[in-house]
Every structure is written in C-alpha cells, then in structure tokens.
Amino acid sequence: MTGPEHYREAEQLLAYIEDGAYRDRMHLSEAAEHSIAARAQVHATLALAAATALAGERLPFGDFAAWNEVAGVPAPNTKAVNGRG
C-alpha cells in the first residue's frame, strides 16, 4: 500500500466503528471495535511514516496529487502551477 492508501484505509476503518448503524448491523463487540481501531491506528502510523519519509523530497506530481486528495486539498490550477496561468 502507498501512504495515501494507508491514510484512506485508516479513515474507512474509523468510519466503521463510528457508524452506529454499521455496528448494530454487524453486531460488533467492544473487542471487535478495539481491534478495528487498532488496525486503523497501524494504517495511520504507516501513512505518517510514508509522509515523513517523503518530507523535503520533490514529489512527482502524481504522488503530490494523491497526498493532497486524501488530505482534502483542492487540486491546483495546473496552468498556474506550470507558469502559464
């Protein structure tokens, strides 16, 4: 998994345990919720490690865009970024 994929997975796992309807439908026990939360924490930690490892690096645009997408940052105007806007 890439850093952004770990980030998304952590968000999805947390959404499962925060969604009361999902918890009820899946009959999640407290132990199961704790297990899902632990998995979310591992994915969040791996996402942080990936982002930290890339800090200060010039990211290829695809990687930069993937991190911005998971962070909820709007896509830049590519004309302005390329100096043509």
PDB file of N, CA, C and O in Angstrom:
ATOM      1  N   MET A   1       0.835  -1.177   0.000  1.00  0.00           N
ATOM      2  CA  MET A   1       0.000   0.000   0.000  1.00  0.00           C
ATOM      3  C   MET A   1       0.887   1.250   0.000  1.00  0.00           C
ATOM      4  O   MET A   1       1.983   1.257   0.561  1.00  0.00           O
ATOM      5  N   THR A   2       0.385   2.293  -0.639  1.00  0.00           N
ATOM      6  CA  THR A   2       1.079   3.575  -0.598  1.00  0.00           C
ATOM      7  C   THR A   2       0.661   4.334   0.652  1.00  0.00           C
ATOM      8  O   THR A   2      -0.288   3.945   1.333  1.00  0.00           O
ATOM      9  N   GLY A   3       1.365   5.407   0.950  1.00  0.00           N
ATOM     10  CA  GLY A   3       0.998   6.238   2.083  1.00  0.00           C
ATOM     11  C   GLY A   3      -0.445   6.720   2.009  1.00  0.00           C
ATOM     12  O   GLY A   3      -1.186   6.578   2.981  1.00  0.00           O
ATOM     13  N   PRO A   4      -0.868   7.296   0.860  1.00  0.00           N
ATOM     14  CA  PRO A   4      -2.257   7.730   0.754  1.00  0.00           C
ATOM     15  C   PRO A   4      -3.255   6.578   0.906  1.00  0.00           C
ATOM     16  O   PRO A   4      -4.344   6.774   1.445  1.00  0.00           O
ATOM     17  N   GLU A   5      -2.897   5.393   0.441  1.00  0.00           N
ATOM     18  CA  GLU A   5      -3.796   4.242   0.605  1.00  0.00           C
ATOM     19  C   GLU A   5      -3.921   3.857   2.080  1.00  0.00           C
ATOM     20  O   GLU A   5      -5.006   3.499   2.537  1.00  0.00           O
ATOM     21  N   HIS A   6      -2.824   3.928   2.820  1.00  0.00           N
ATOM     22  CA  HIS A   6      -2.892   3.666   4.264  1.00  0.00           C
ATOM     23  C   HIS A   6      -3.790   4.702   4.948  1.00  0.00           C
ATOM     24  O   HIS A   6      -4.583   4.367   5.828  1.00  0.00           O
ATOM     25  N   TYR A   7      -3.655   5.949   4.534  1.00  0.00           N
ATOM     26  CA  TYR A   7      -4.465   7.027   5.109  1.00  0.00           C
ATOM     27  C   TYR A   7      -5.951   6.758   4.879  1.00  0.00           C
ATOM     28  O   TYR A   7      -6.760   6.847   5.802  1.00  0.00           O
ATOM     29  N   ARG A   8      -6.296   6.429   3.634  1.00  0.00           N
ATOM     30  CA  ARG A   8      -7.707   6.130   3.303  1.00  0.00           C
ATOM     31  C   ARG A   8      -8.228   4.938   4.104  1.00  0.00           C
ATOM     32  O   ARG A   8      -9.353   4.961   4.601  1.00  0.00           O
ATOM     33  N   GLU A   9      -7.409   3.906   4.224  1.00  0.00           N
ATOM     34  CA  GLU A   9      -7.824   2.709   4.961  1.00  0.00           C
ATOM     35  C   GLU A   9      -8.083   3.047   6.430  1.00  0.00           C
ATOM     36  O   GLU A   9      -9.057   2.573   7.015  1.00  0.00           O
ATOM     37  N   ALA A  10      -7.220   3.859   7.019  1.00  0.00           N
ATOM     38  CA  ALA A  10      -7.431   4.275   8.410  1.00  0.00           C
ATOM     39  C   ALA A  10      -8.741   5.026   8.549  1.00  0.00           C
ATOM     40  O   ALA A  10      -9.498   4.788   9.490  1.00  0.00           O
ATOM     41  N   GLU A  11      -9.016   5.933   7.619  1.00  0.00           N
ATOM     42  CA  GLU A  11     -10.281   6.681   7.663  1.00  0.00           C
ATOM     43  C   GLU A  11     -11.486   5.754   7.546  1.00  0.00           C
ATOM     44  O   GLU A  11     -12.471   5.914   8.267  1.00  0.00           O
ATOM     45  N   GLN A  12     -11.406   4.784   6.636  1.00  0.00           N
ATOM     46  CA  GLN A  12     -12.533   3.868   6.436  1.00  0.00           C
ATOM     47  C   GLN A  12     -12.767   2.998   7.666  1.00  0.00           C
ATOM     48  O   GLN A  12     -13.911   2.779   8.063  1.00  0.00           O
ATOM     49  N   LEU A  13     -11.703   2.507   8.263  1.00  0.00           N
ATOM     50  CA  LEU A  13     -11.854   1.669   9.454  1.00  0.00           C
ATOM     51  C   LEU A  13     -12.467   2.461  10.602  1.00  0.00           C
ATOM     52  O   LEU A  13     -13.326   1.951  11.320  1.00  0.00           O
ATOM     53  N   LEU A  14     -12.034   3.693  10.777  1.00  0.00           N
ATOM     54  CA  LEU A  14     -12.613   4.525  11.822  1.00  0.00           C
ATOM     55  C   LEU A  14     -14.087   4.821  11.539  1.00  0.00           C
ATOM     56  O   LEU A  14     -14.905   4.873  12.458  1.00  0.00           O
ATOM     57  N   ALA A  15     -14.415   5.014  10.266  1.00  0.00           N
ATOM     58  CA  ALA A  15     -15.812   5.277   9.911  1.00  0.00           C
ATOM     59  C   ALA A  15     -16.697   4.093  10.283  1.00  0.00           C
ATOM     60  O   ALA A  15     -17.839   4.281  10.701  1.00  0.00           O
ATOM     61  N   TYR A  16     -16.177   2.867  10.134  1.00  0.00           N
ATOM     62  CA  TYR A  16     -16.958   1.685  10.504  1.00  0.00           C
ATOM     63  C   TYR A  16     -17.344   1.701  11.978  1.00  0.00           C
ATOM     64  O   TYR A  16     -18.500   1.454  12.321  1.00  0.00           O
ATOM     65  N   ILE A  17     -16.381   1.992  12.849  1.00  0.00           N
ATOM     66  CA  ILE A  17     -16.689   1.912  14.273  1.00  0.00           C
ATOM     67  C   ILE A  17     -17.438   3.151  14.762  1.00  0.00           C
ATOM     68  O   ILE A  17     -18.055   3.117  15.826  1.00  0.00           O
ATOM     69  N   GLU A  18     -17.390   4.233  14.004  1.00  0.00           N
ATOM     70  CA  GLU A  18     -18.146   5.426  14.381  1.00  0.00           C
ATOM     71  C   GLU A  18     -19.582   5.380  13.866  1.00  0.00           C
ATOM     72  O   GLU A  18     -20.431   6.142  14.327  1.00  0.00           O
ATOM     73  N   ASP A  19     -19.857   4.495  12.918  1.00  0.00           N
ATOM     74  CA  ASP A  19     -21.187   4.381  12.319  1.00  0.00           C
ATOM     75  C   ASP A  19     -22.036   3.436  13.162  1.00  0.00           C
ATOM     76  O   ASP A  19     -21.873   2.217  13.098  1.00  0.00           O
ATOM     77  N   GLY A  20     -22.935   4.002  13.947  1.00  0.00           N
ATOM     78  CA  GLY A  20     -23.777   3.196  14.823  1.00  0.00           C
ATOM     79  C   GLY A  20     -24.578   2.152  14.082  1.00  0.00           C
ATOM     80  O   GLY A  20     -24.727   1.029  14.565  1.00  0.00           O
ATOM     81  N   ALA A  21     -25.106   2.503  12.902  1.00  0.00           N
ATOM     82  CA  ALA A  21     -25.900   1.556  12.117  1.00  0.00           C
ATOM     83  C   ALA A  21     -25.040   0.371  11.675  1.00  0.00           C
ATOM     84  O   ALA A  21     -25.494  -0.773  11.700  1.00  0.00           O
ATOM     85  N   TYR A  22     -23.801   0.647  11.273  1.00  0.00           N
ATOM     86  CA  TYR A  22     -22.899  -0.432  10.862  1.00  0.00           C
ATOM     87  C   TYR A  22     -22.603  -1.342  12.055  1.00  0.00           C
ATOM     88  O   TYR A  22     -22.640  -2.568  11.942  1.00  0.00           O
ATOM     89  N   ARG A  23     -22.308  -0.717  13.207  1.00  0.00           N
ATOM     90  CA  ARG A  23     -22.013  -1.507  14.409  1.00  0.00           C
ATOM     91  C   ARG A  23     -23.174  -2.427  14.754  1.00  0.00           C
ATOM     92  O   ARG A  23     -22.982  -3.601  15.070  1.00  0.00           O
ATOM     93  N   ASP A  24     -24.398  -1.868  14.688  1.00  0.00           N
ATOM     94  CA  ASP A  24     -25.579  -2.669  15.016  1.00  0.00           C
ATOM     95  C   ASP A  24     -25.788  -3.792  14.005  1.00  0.00           C
ATOM     96  O   ASP A  24     -26.080  -4.930  14.373  1.00  0.00           O
ATOM     97  N   ARG A  25     -25.636  -3.457  12.728  1.00  0.00           N
ATOM     98  CA  ARG A  25     -25.844  -4.436  11.661  1.00  0.00           C
ATOM     99  C   ARG A  25     -24.826  -5.568  11.739  1.00  0.00           C
ATOM    100  O   ARG A  25     -25.157  -6.727  11.489  1.00  0.00           O
ATOM    101  N   MET A  26     -23.591  -5.228  12.085  1.00  0.00           N
ATOM    102  CA  MET A  26     -22.526  -6.227  12.129  1.00  0.00           C
ATOM    103  C   MET A  26     -22.402  -6.869  13.519  1.00  0.00           C
ATOM    104  O   MET A  26     -21.605  -7.786  13.719  1.00  0.00           O
ATOM    105  N   HIS A  27     -23.194  -6.381  14.465  1.00  0.00           N
ATOM    106  CA  HIS A  27     -23.155  -6.904  15.841  1.00  0.00           C
ATOM    107  C   HIS A  27     -21.722  -6.907  16.382  1.00  0.00           C
ATOM    108  O   HIS A  27     -21.244  -7.910  16.913  1.00  0.00           O
ATOM    109  N   LEU A  28     -21.053  -5.764  16.234  1.00  0.00           N
ATOM    110  CA  LEU A  28     -19.670  -5.675  16.690  1.00  0.00           C
ATOM    111  C   LEU A  28     -19.599  -5.639  18.209  1.00  0.00           C
ATOM    112  O   LEU A  28     -20.303  -4.870  18.865  1.00  0.00           O
ATOM    113  N   SER A  29     -18.755  -6.465  18.740  1.00  0.00           N
ATOM    114  CA  SER A  29     -18.499  -6.449  20.178  1.00  0.00           C
ATOM    115  C   SER A  29     -17.516  -5.314  20.474  1.00  0.00           C
ATOM    116  O   SER A  29     -16.914  -4.736  19.569  1.00  0.00           O
ATOM    117  N   GLU A  30     -17.376  -5.021  21.737  1.00  0.00           N
ATOM    118  CA  GLU A  30     -16.407  -3.999  22.130  1.00  0.00           C
ATOM    119  C   GLU A  30     -14.996  -4.433  21.730  1.00  0.00           C
ATOM    120  O   GLU A  30     -14.186  -3.610  21.304  1.00  0.00           O
ATOM    121  N   ALA A  31     -14.710  -5.721  21.868  1.00  0.00           N
ATOM    122  CA  ALA A  31     -13.388  -6.238  21.487  1.00  0.00           C
ATOM    123  C   ALA A  31     -13.157  -6.071  19.983  1.00  0.00           C
ATOM    124  O   ALA A  31     -12.053  -5.733  19.557  1.00  0.00           O
ATOM    125  N   ALA A  32     -14.200  -6.310  19.180  1.00  0.00           N
ATOM    126  CA  ALA A  32     -14.070  -6.143  17.731  1.00  0.00           C
ATOM    127  C   ALA A  32     -13.830  -4.679  17.380  1.00  0.00           C
ATOM    128  O   ALA A  32     -13.014  -4.376  16.510  1.00  0.00           O
ATOM    129  N   GLU A  33     -14.532  -3.773  18.049  1.00  0.00           N
ATOM    130  CA  GLU A  33     -14.316  -2.343  17.812  1.00  0.00           C
ATOM    131  C   GLU A  33     -12.882  -1.950  18.153  1.00  0.00           C
ATOM    132  O   GLU A  33     -12.255  -1.177  17.428  1.00  0.00           O
ATOM    133  N   HIS A  34     -12.366  -2.486  19.258  1.00  0.00           N
ATOM    134  CA  HIS A  34     -10.985  -2.186  19.649  1.00  0.00           C
ATOM    135  C   HIS A  34     -10.000  -2.727  18.610  1.00  0.00           C
ATOM    136  O   HIS A  34      -8.995  -2.085  18.306  1.00  0.00           O
ATOM    137  N   SER A  35     -10.292  -3.893  18.078  1.00  0.00           N
ATOM    138  CA  SER A  35      -9.429  -4.484  17.055  1.00  0.00           C
ATOM    139  C   SER A  35      -9.425  -3.629  15.782  1.00  0.00           C
ATOM    140  O   SER A  35      -8.372  -3.396  15.187  1.00  0.00           O
ATOM    141  N   ILE A  36     -10.594  -3.172  15.376  1.00  0.00           N
ATOM    142  CA  ILE A  36     -10.682  -2.312  14.191  1.00  0.00           C
ATOM    143  C   ILE A  36      -9.960  -0.999  14.441  1.00  0.00           C
ATOM    144  O   ILE A  36      -9.259  -0.498  13.563  1.00  0.00           O
ATOM    145  N   ALA A  37     -10.127  -0.437  15.639  1.00  0.00           N
ATOM    146  CA  ALA A  37      -9.436   0.809  15.975  1.00  0.00           C
ATOM    147  C   ALA A  37      -7.921   0.614  15.953  1.00  0.00           C
ATOM    148  O   ALA A  37      -7.191   1.501  15.511  1.00  0.00           O
ATOM    149  N   ALA A  38      -7.446  -0.528  16.421  1.00  0.00           N
ATOM    150  CA  ALA A  38      -6.010  -0.817  16.399  1.00  0.00           C
ATOM    151  C   ALA A  38      -5.499  -0.922  14.962  1.00  0.00           C
ATOM    152  O   ALA A  38      -4.415  -0.430  14.648  1.00  0.00           O
ATOM    153  N   ARG A  39      -6.281  -1.563  14.092  1.00  0.00           N
ATOM    154  CA  ARG A  39      -5.893  -1.647  12.673  1.00  0.00           C
ATOM    155  C   ARG A  39      -5.852  -0.263  12.055  1.00  0.00           C
ATOM    156  O   ARG A  39      -4.951   0.044  11.275  1.00  0.00           O
ATOM    157  N   ALA A  40      -6.828   0.580  12.398  1.00  0.00           N
ATOM    158  CA  ALA A  40      -6.840   1.950  11.882  1.00  0.00           C
ATOM    159  C   ALA A  40      -5.587   2.694  12.334  1.00  0.00           C
ATOM    160  O   ALA A  40      -4.976   3.430  11.560  1.00  0.00           O
ATOM    161  N   GLN A  41      -5.214   2.494  13.591  1.00  0.00           N
ATOM    162  CA  GLN A  41      -4.015   3.160  14.119  1.00  0.00           C
ATOM    163  C   GLN A  41      -2.760   2.715  13.381  1.00  0.00           C
ATOM    164  O   GLN A  41      -1.891   3.535  13.086  1.00  0.00           O
ATOM    165  N   VAL A  42      -2.659   1.431  13.082  1.00  0.00           N
ATOM    166  CA  VAL A  42      -1.497   0.935  12.331  1.00  0.00           C
ATOM    167  C   VAL A  42      -1.447   1.585  10.951  1.00  0.00           C
ATOM    168  O   VAL A  42      -0.386   2.038  10.522  1.00  0.00           O
ATOM    169  N   HIS A  43      -2.571   1.636  10.259  1.00  0.00           N
ATOM    170  CA  HIS A  43      -2.596   2.266   8.930  1.00  0.00           C
ATOM    171  C   HIS A  43      -2.258   3.750   9.024  1.00  0.00           C
ATOM    172  O   HIS A  43      -1.525   4.272   8.183  1.00  0.00           O
ATOM    173  N   ALA A  44      -2.784   4.435  10.041  1.00  0.00           N
ATOM    174  CA  ALA A  44      -2.474   5.857  10.209  1.00  0.00           C
ATOM    175  C   ALA A  44      -0.983   6.049  10.471  1.00  0.00           C
ATOM    176  O   ALA A  44      -0.378   6.985   9.947  1.00  0.00           O
ATOM    177  N   THR A  45      -0.393   5.181  11.269  1.00  0.00           N
ATOM    178  CA  THR A  45       1.038   5.269  11.561  1.00  0.00           C
ATOM    179  C   THR A  45       1.866   5.027  10.301  1.00  0.00           C
ATOM    180  O   THR A  45       2.858   5.719  10.068  1.00  0.00           O
ATOM    181  N   LEU A  46       1.466   4.054   9.493  1.00  0.00           N
ATOM    182  CA  LEU A  46       2.184   3.794   8.243  1.00  0.00           C
ATOM    183  C   LEU A  46       2.043   4.960   7.270  1.00  0.00           C
ATOM    184  O   LEU A  46       2.989   5.283   6.551  1.00  0.00           O
ATOM    185  N   ALA A  47       0.882   5.589   7.242  1.00  0.00           N
ATOM    186  CA  ALA A  47       0.695   6.768   6.391  1.00  0.00           C
ATOM    187  C   ALA A  47       1.604   7.895   6.864  1.00  0.00           C
ATOM    188  O   ALA A  47       2.229   8.575   6.050  1.00  0.00           O
ATOM    189  N   LEU A  48       1.680   8.093   8.170  1.00  0.00           N
ATOM    190  CA  LEU A  48       2.551   9.125   8.720  1.00  0.00           C
ATOM    191  C   LEU A  48       4.013   8.833   8.415  1.00  0.00           C
ATOM    192  O   LEU A  48       4.774   9.735   8.067  1.00  0.00           O
ATOM    193  N   ALA A  49       4.398   7.577   8.547  1.00  0.00           N
ATOM    194  CA  ALA A  49       5.790   7.199   8.241  1.00  0.00           C
ATOM    195  C   ALA A  49       6.110   7.481   6.772  1.00  0.00           C
ATOM    196  O   ALA A  49       7.188   7.982   6.450  1.00  0.00           O
ATOM    197  N   ALA A  50       5.173   7.159   5.892  1.00  0.00           N
ATOM    198  CA  ALA A  50       5.402   7.409   4.463  1.00  0.00           C
ATOM    199  C   ALA A  50       5.514   8.904   4.183  1.00  0.00           C
ATOM    200  O   ALA A  50       6.389   9.335   3.431  1.00  0.00           O
ATOM    201  N   ALA A  51       4.627   9.695   4.789  1.00  0.00           N
ATOM    202  CA  ALA A  51       4.666  11.143   4.573  1.00  0.00           C
ATOM    203  C   ALA A  51       5.949  11.737   5.136  1.00  0.00           C
ATOM    204  O   ALA A  51       6.548  12.621   4.523  1.00  0.00           O
ATOM    205  N   THR A  52       6.369  11.260   6.292  1.00  0.00           N
ATOM    206  CA  THR A  52       7.591  11.754   6.916  1.00  0.00           C
ATOM    207  C   THR A  52       8.806  11.405   6.071  1.00  0.00           C
ATOM    208  O   THR A  52       9.716  12.220   5.921  1.00  0.00           O
ATOM    209  N   ALA A  53       8.822  10.205   5.523  1.00  0.00           N
ATOM    210  CA  ALA A  53       9.956   9.771   4.690  1.00  0.00           C
ATOM    211  C   ALA A  53      10.074  10.634   3.440  1.00  0.00           C
ATOM    212  O   ALA A  53      11.169  10.815   2.909  1.00  0.00           O
ATOM    213  N   LEU A  54       8.951  11.164   2.972  1.00  0.00           N
ATOM    214  CA  LEU A  54       8.960  11.972   1.757  1.00  0.00           C
ATOM    215  C   LEU A  54       9.138  13.457   2.032  1.00  0.00           C
ATOM    216  O   LEU A  54       9.272  14.248   1.098  1.00  0.00           O
ATOM    217  N   ALA A  55       9.142  13.844   3.304  1.00  0.00           N
ATOM    218  CA  ALA A  55       9.258  15.263   3.647  1.00  0.00           C
ATOM    219  C   ALA A  55      10.549  15.835   3.070  1.00  0.00           C
ATOM    220  O   ALA A  55      11.626  15.259   3.221  1.00  0.00           O
ATOM    221  N   GLY A  56      10.417  16.952   2.423  1.00  0.00           N
ATOM    222  CA  GLY A  56      11.581  17.602   1.839  1.00  0.00           C
ATOM    223  C   GLY A  56      11.951  17.093   0.464  1.00  0.00           C
ATOM    224  O   GLY A  56      12.798  17.684  -0.204  1.00  0.00           O
ATOM    225  N   GLU A  57      11.337  16.014   0.031  1.00  0.00           N
ATOM    226  CA  GLU A  57      11.604  15.482  -1.309  1.00  0.00           C
ATOM    227  C   GLU A  57      10.725  16.204  -2.328  1.00  0.00           C
ATOM    228  O   GLU A  57       9.642  16.682  -1.992  1.00  0.00           O
ATOM    229  N   ARG A  58      11.184  16.278  -3.541  1.00  0.00           N
ATOM    230  CA  ARG A  58      10.339  16.781  -4.629  1.00  0.00           C
ATOM    231  C   ARG A  58       9.521  15.604  -5.119  1.00  0.00           C
ATOM    232  O   ARG A  58      10.038  14.689  -5.761  1.00  0.00           O
ATOM    233  N   LEU A  59       8.242  15.642  -4.806  1.00  0.00           N
ATOM    234  CA  LEU A  59       7.369  14.533  -5.177  1.00  0.00           C
ATOM    235  C   LEU A  59       6.966  14.629  -6.638  1.00  0.00           C
ATOM    236  O   LEU A  59       6.715  15.724  -7.142  1.00  0.00           O
ATOM    237  N   PRO A  60       6.902  13.500  -7.320  1.00  0.00           N
ATOM    238  CA  PRO A  60       6.288  13.503  -8.646  1.00  0.00           C
ATOM    239  C   PRO A  60       4.848  13.999  -8.503  1.00  0.00           C
ATOM    240  O   PRO A  60       4.222  13.786  -7.464  1.00  0.00           O
ATOM    241  N   PHE A  61       4.325  14.651  -9.524  1.00  0.00           N
ATOM    242  CA  PHE A  61       3.006  15.260  -9.432  1.00  0.00           C
ATOM    243  C   PHE A  61       1.936  14.255  -9.029  1.00  0.00           C
ATOM    244  O   PHE A  61       1.035  14.599  -8.264  1.00  0.00           O
ATOM    245  N   GLY A  62       2.012  13.019  -9.524  1.00  0.00           N
ATOM    246  CA  GLY A  62       1.009  12.011  -9.172  1.00  0.00           C
ATOM    247  C   GLY A  62       0.994  11.716  -7.683  1.00  0.00           C
ATOM    248  O   GLY A  62      -0.074  11.579  -7.086  1.00  0.00           O
ATOM    249  N   ASP A  63       2.175  11.617  -7.076  1.00  0.00           N
ATOM    250  CA  ASP A  63       2.256  11.380  -5.631  1.00  0.00           C
ATOM    251  C   ASP A  63       1.762  12.592  -4.855  1.00  0.00           C
ATOM    252  O   ASP A  63       1.035  12.454  -3.871  1.00  0.00           O
ATOM    253  N   PHE A  64       2.157  13.774  -5.298  1.00  0.00           N
ATOM    254  CA  PHE A  64       1.719  15.017  -4.659  1.00  0.00           C
ATOM    255  C   PHE A  64       0.198  15.111  -4.708  1.00  0.00           C
ATOM    256  O   PHE A  64      -0.439  15.458  -3.714  1.00  0.00           O
ATOM    257  N   ALA A  65      -0.376  14.805  -5.856  1.00  0.00           N
ATOM    258  CA  ALA A  65      -1.832  14.863  -6.025  1.00  0.00           C
ATOM    259  C   ALA A  65      -2.526  13.831  -5.139  1.00  0.00           C
ATOM    260  O   ALA A  65      -3.582  14.116  -4.575  1.00  0.00           O
ATOM    261  N   ALA A  66      -1.945  12.632  -5.008  1.00  0.00           N
ATOM    262  CA  ALA A  66      -2.555  11.588  -4.174  1.00  0.00           C
ATOM    263  C   ALA A  66      -2.592  12.020  -2.712  1.00  0.00           C
ATOM    264  O   ALA A  66      -3.599  11.819  -2.032  1.00  0.00           O
ATOM    265  N   TRP A  67      -1.497  12.613  -2.220  1.00  0.00           N
ATOM    266  CA  TRP A  67      -1.482  13.080  -0.829  1.00  0.00           C
ATOM    267  C   TRP A  67      -2.483  14.220  -0.639  1.00  0.00           C
ATOM    268  O   TRP A  67      -3.198  14.256   0.362  1.00  0.00           O
ATOM    269  N   ASN A  68      -2.534  15.137  -1.583  1.00  0.00           N
ATOM    270  CA  ASN A  68      -3.484  16.244  -1.474  1.00  0.00           C
ATOM    271  C   ASN A  68      -4.918  15.746  -1.483  1.00  0.00           C
ATOM    272  O   ASN A  68      -5.764  16.268  -0.758  1.00  0.00           O
ATOM    273  N   GLU A  69      -5.194  14.742  -2.297  1.00  0.00           N
ATOM    274  CA  GLU A  69      -6.558  14.204  -2.377  1.00  0.00           C
ATOM    275  C   GLU A  69      -6.998  13.625  -1.033  1.00  0.00           C
ATOM    276  O   GLU A  69      -8.097  13.923  -0.564  1.00  0.00           O
ATOM    277  N   VAL A  70      -6.163  12.808  -0.416  1.00  0.00           N
ATOM    278  CA  VAL A  70      -6.569  12.205   0.860  1.00  0.00           C
ATOM    279  C   VAL A  70      -6.618  13.232   1.982  1.00  0.00           C
ATOM    280  O   VAL A  70      -7.338  13.053   2.965  1.00  0.00           O
ATOM    281  N   ALA A  71      -5.855  14.304   1.834  1.00  0.00           N
ATOM    282  CA  ALA A  71      -5.872  15.359   2.847  1.00  0.00           C
ATOM    283  C   ALA A  71      -7.003  16.355   2.608  1.00  0.00           C
ATOM    284  O   ALA A  71      -7.226  17.251   3.421  1.00  0.00           O
ATOM    285  N   GLY A  72      -7.715  16.199   1.497  1.00  0.00           N
ATOM    286  CA  GLY A  72      -8.836  17.090   1.198  1.00  0.00           C
ATOM    287  C   GLY A  72      -8.413  18.432   0.633  1.00  0.00           C
ATOM    288  O   GLY A  72      -9.168  19.401   0.707  1.00  0.00           O
ATOM    289  N   VAL A  73      -7.212  18.502   0.070  1.00  0.00           N
ATOM    290  CA  VAL A  73      -6.727  19.745  -0.523  1.00  0.00           C
ATOM    291  C   VAL A  73      -7.203  19.804  -1.978  1.00  0.00           C
ATOM    292  O   VAL A  73      -6.990  18.856  -2.734  1.00  0.00           O
ATOM    293  N   PRO A  74      -7.847  20.912  -2.379  1.00  0.00           N
ATOM    294  CA  PRO A  74      -8.302  21.015  -3.779  1.00  0.00           C
ATOM    295  C   PRO A  74      -7.121  20.913  -4.749  1.00  0.00           C
ATOM    296  O   PRO A  74      -6.010  21.350  -4.450  1.00  0.00           O
ATOM    297  N   ALA A  75      -7.388  20.335  -5.899  1.00  0.00           N
ATOM    298  CA  ALA A  75      -6.356  20.207  -6.925  1.00  0.00           C
ATOM    299  C   ALA A  75      -5.940  21.601  -7.391  1.00  0.00           C
ATOM    300  O   ALA A  75      -6.789  22.472  -7.580  1.00  0.00           O
ATOM    301  N   PRO A  76      -4.630  21.815  -7.576  1.00  0.00           N
ATOM    302  CA  PRO A  76      -4.176  23.135  -8.027  1.00  0.00           C
ATOM    303  C   PRO A  76      -4.551  23.373  -9.483  1.00  0.00           C
ATOM    304  O   PRO A  76      -4.780  22.432 -10.243  1.00  0.00           O
ATOM    305  N   ASN A  77      -4.609  24.622  -9.849  1.00  0.00           N
ATOM    306  CA  ASN A  77      -4.815  25.005 -11.240  1.00  0.00           C
ATOM    307  C   ASN A  77      -3.512  24.701 -11.962  1.00  0.00           C
ATOM    308  O   ASN A  77      -2.509  25.379 -11.739  1.00  0.00           O
ATOM    309  N   THR A  78      -3.514  23.685 -12.830  1.00  0.00           N
ATOM    310  CA  THR A  78      -2.264  23.252 -13.448  1.00  0.00           C
ATOM    311  C   THR A  78      -1.650  24.324 -14.344  1.00  0.00           C
ATOM    312  O   THR A  78      -0.430  24.358 -14.510  1.00  0.00           O
ATOM    313  N   LYS A  79      -2.468  25.197 -14.925  1.00  0.00           N
ATOM    314  CA  LYS A  79      -1.908  26.275 -15.732  1.00  0.00           C
ATOM    315  C   LYS A  79      -1.093  27.222 -14.858  1.00  0.00           C
ATOM    316  O   LYS A  79      -0.005  27.652 -15.243  1.00  0.00           O
ATOM    317  N   ALA A  80      -1.626  27.542 -13.680  1.00  0.00           N
ATOM    318  CA  ALA A  80      -0.898  28.443 -12.773  1.00  0.00           C
ATOM    319  C   ALA A  80       0.352  27.764 -12.242  1.00  0.00           C
ATOM    320  O   ALA A  80       1.388  28.413 -12.098  1.00  0.00           O
ATOM    321  N   VAL A  81       0.275  26.456 -11.944  1.00  0.00           N
ATOM    322  CA  VAL A  81       1.414  25.721 -11.429  1.00  0.00           C
ATOM    323  C   VAL A  81       2.533  25.664 -12.468  1.00  0.00           C
ATOM    324  O   VAL A  81       3.711  25.764 -12.123  1.00  0.00           O
ATOM    325  N   ASN A  82       2.165  25.503 -13.736  1.00  0.00           N
ATOM    326  CA  ASN A  82       3.159  25.389 -14.798  1.00  0.00           C
ATOM    327  C   ASN A  82       3.621  26.758 -15.309  1.00  0.00           C
ATOM    328  O   ASN A  82       4.384  26.837 -16.272  1.00  0.00           O
ATOM    329  N   GLY A  83       3.161  27.828 -14.668  1.00  0.00           N
ATOM    330  CA  GLY A  83       3.600  29.155 -15.071  1.00  0.00           C
ATOM    331  C   GLY A  83       2.890  29.690 -16.294  1.00  0.00           C
ATOM    332  O   GLY A  83       3.349  30.662 -16.894  1.00  0.00           O
ATOM    333  N   ARG A  84       1.800  29.090 -16.672  1.00  0.00           N
ATOM    334  CA  ARG A  84       1.083  29.544 -17.873  1.00  0.00           C
ATOM    335  C   ARG A  84      -0.258  30.174 -17.523  1.00  0.00           C
ATOM    336  O   ARG A  84      -1.050  30.456 -18.422  1.00  0.00           O
ATOM    337  N   GLY A  85      -0.532  30.403 -16.244  1.00  0.00           N
ATOM    338  CA  GLY A  85      -1.865  30.873 -15.902  1.00  0.00           C
ATOM    339  C   GLY A  85      -1.948  32.209 -15.349  1.00  0.00           C
ATOM    340  O   GLY A  85      -3.040  32.679 -15.033  1.00  0.00           O
TER     341      GLY A  85
END
